[in-house]
Amino acid sequence: MRDIGSSRELFLAALLSIAMLVLQVVVLWFMMCACRIHLTLVTASVVFLILRLGTMIPNAPANVGTFQLFTIIGLTFFGVEKTAASAFSIVYFGALTVPLWALGVLAIAFSDLDLRATLRP
């Protein structure tokens, strides 16, 4: 454990983790700008924090519903209309989720996995 705490890899992993969080906030901010929700980058980071803390609790598969709820809560806290926040939450969820579903379908399609055999009782 002592070696892990002083290794270069730990600091590199921490730096990459922080960079990933920053990039996720930037993506949220860019999407907000694209949807004509004009808030600051700092505000986007607070909305991101509200969203991530809210979806930490166990909930529906893929955070459906909870993701939208906490996105709406975060945006309305900063004065965004509820209808605009609702629409944005759906667009944001789709932009984050649909590419992952597509990659999953492609991965299954090009693998040797046979779902019919897997799903049989």
Secondary structure, DSSP 8 states (H G I E B T S, - for coil): -HHHHT-HHHHHHHHHHHHHHHHHHHHHHHHHHHTT----HHHHHHHHHHHHHHTTS--SGGGTTHHHHHHHHHHHHTT--HHHHHHHHHHHHHHHHHHHHHHHHHHHHTSS--HHHHH--
